[in-house]
Amino acid sequence: MSLKDQNKPIKVVAFILLTILYSWVVGTPIIDVSAAFNGSDLKGLVSSSSLIFLSLSFASLALDGLFPKRVKESIVHRRIKHPLPGSRAFSYFAERDSRIDFKKLDATYGPFPDDPAEQNRVFYSVYKTCADAVAVKDAHKSYLLFRDLAFDTYILSVLAAAFTAIFGAGIAKAGLVFICGVATALALSFIATNFASRFVCSALANAK
């Protein structure tokens, strides 16, 4: 099972939490407990807007696949050119972790390239030698999870805001939904960037 497949159950839980956040922002509870005492059926108990938001959450997963990987990386890492963390593996990360044996790396993979694209190519070669190391795999898995969650939440912010404006609680609530969504996505992107740094450093430290 790939690392992305292992992350899927966590994504489902994350989207459920986002649905709870959405219901709080628009002021509509997911489950209307009072409706149970009025003889309402299941349809009346569950908020339709929350169900639609949850559907939009999973729709964002499908839309994710329509975007080129380069676009996703650029948005999540907030870098237009050479967004992949491996593009700065030797010029930035290698000097910032005491675990990394710089001389060993230089002897095996040196001289280190300055060009970002070439750095990423060499880093991938390094990564392949230690992909199964626990520290590398854990950091890589976490990075992929938060990268995808961040990007999907950006997409979801647009979809949810449009839905709220057209079918929900109006423009003001839609603006609040969009702001909260983008703020959540931005926080997730910072976490993804942090795990990306940990991933690169762990790979360099465990290089064979």
N, C-alpha and C positions, 0 to 999 in steps of 0.2 A: 504494500500500500504506500502510495506516495505521501510526501509531507503535506501537500495540499489536501489530499483526501482525508488524512488524519485530522486536519483542522476543520472539516465541514461540520461536525457536531458542535464545535465551539462557536462557529458562525451562526448556527441556528439559535443557540442560547443568546448570543449577542444581539441578534435581530429581535428576539422576544423582549430583551431589556430595552432596546430602542423603541419598541412598540409601547412599552410602559411609559417611557419618557414622553413619547408623542401624546399619549392619552392625557398625561399630566399637563403638557403645554397647552393643548386645545381645550382642557377642562372637561373632558369626557371620559369617565371611568371605563375601563375595559369590560368589567362585569358590573352591572347595575343590580346590587343586592336588593334594593327596594322593590325592583320589579318582581322578585320571587314572591313577595307577599301580595302582589296584585294579580296573581294567577297567570303571569306571562309565560310563554313557552321559551325554549332555549334561544330562539331568535331574538326575543325581547330582552333576554338577560345579557347577551353579549353585544358590545358596541360594534355597529357595522363599520364605523370609521376606523376603529382599531384593527378590525379584520382586513379592511382594504389596505391599511398601512402595512400590515404584515405581508400582504400579497405583493405590495410595491417593494418591500424589502427583498423578497425572493426574485422579483423581476429585475432588481438592480444587479443580481448575480448573473442573470442572462445578458444584460446590457454590458456588464463587465467584459464579457468575451468579445464584444464588438470593437473594443478599443485596442489599438496596438499596444504592446507591452511597453514601448518607449514612452507613450503618452502617460500610462499609468505611473511609471517610475518617475517621470518628470514632475507630475502633480504631487505625488506622495513625498518626494525628496525636495520639492521646491527648487529644482535646478533644471534649467532648459537644456544645457549642453552636458553631455556625459553624466547623467543622473545616477547610474549604477554605482554602488559603494566600491566595487572592485576597481573603478576608474581612478581611485585615489589610494589604492592599497599600499603602494610603496612610497608615494610622495607625502602622504599624510598619516595614515593609520600605523604603518610599520614602526614609526618612531615614537609612538604614544602608548605602548604597552610593554611593560617590563618582562613579560613572558616570552616575547619574541626574540629568538636568537638571530640577530641581524647578520652576523658573520656566516652562519650556516645558510641562511637564505641567499646571501650574496654569492657564496661558493656554488650553490646549486642552480640558482635562477638568475644570478647577476650577469652583467651589470643591469641594474634596475632601469626600466624605461621611464621616460618623463611624459611621453604622450599618453593621455588618459585612455584612449582606446586600446593601446598596446598594454598598458597596466592592467586593464580588465582582462585581456586575453591571457596574460601571464598569471594573473591571480586565479583564473579559472583552472589553469593547469595545476596550480598549488592546491586549490580546493579539492580537486579530484583525487589527490593523494591521501586526503584525510577526511573525506566526506562522511565516513562512518564513526568518526570520533564523537563521543557523547557530547562534549562541549560544543563542537561544530554543528552537529545535528540539532541540538536543542536551540541554539541561537538562530540557525537557519529556519527552523520550523516557526519560531516565534516571529521572526522577521516577515516571513511569508504571510502569517496570520494577520499581523497588524497592517501590513502593506495592503492586503486585500480588503480588510475591514475599513481602512481609511478611504480607499478609493471608492468602495461600494457605498460608503456613507455620504461621500460627496454627491454621487449619483442620486442616492435616496433623498438627499436634502432638496434637490431640484424637483424630483417627482412628488415628494410629500407636500412641498410648498405649492406646487401647481394644483394638486388635488384639493388641498385645504382652501385655496383661493376660489376654485371653481365650484366645488361641491361641499365644502366644509364651512368653516366659521368666518370666512371673509379675508380681506387683504391684510388686515392688521395681524390676525392670527397666523396667516401664511408667512408674513415677514418674520414673525417670531419663530415659527417652525424652521424657516430657512437659516436664520442666524444660529439657533441652537444646533441645527444639523451640521452646519459648516464648522462651528466651534468644536463639536464632538469629533468631526473628521480631522480637523487640524491637530487636536490633541492626540488622536490615534496615529497621525502621520509623524509626529515628534517621537512617539513611542517606537514606531517602525524604524525611524532613522537611528534611534539608540540601539535597537537590536541589530540593525545593519552593521553598525560599527562593531558591536560585539561579535557578530558573525565573521567579519573580515579579520579581526584581530585573533579570534580563536583559530581560524583556518591557518593564518600565518604562524601562529604559535605551535600548531600541531603538524605543520608541513613535514613531509618525509623526503 
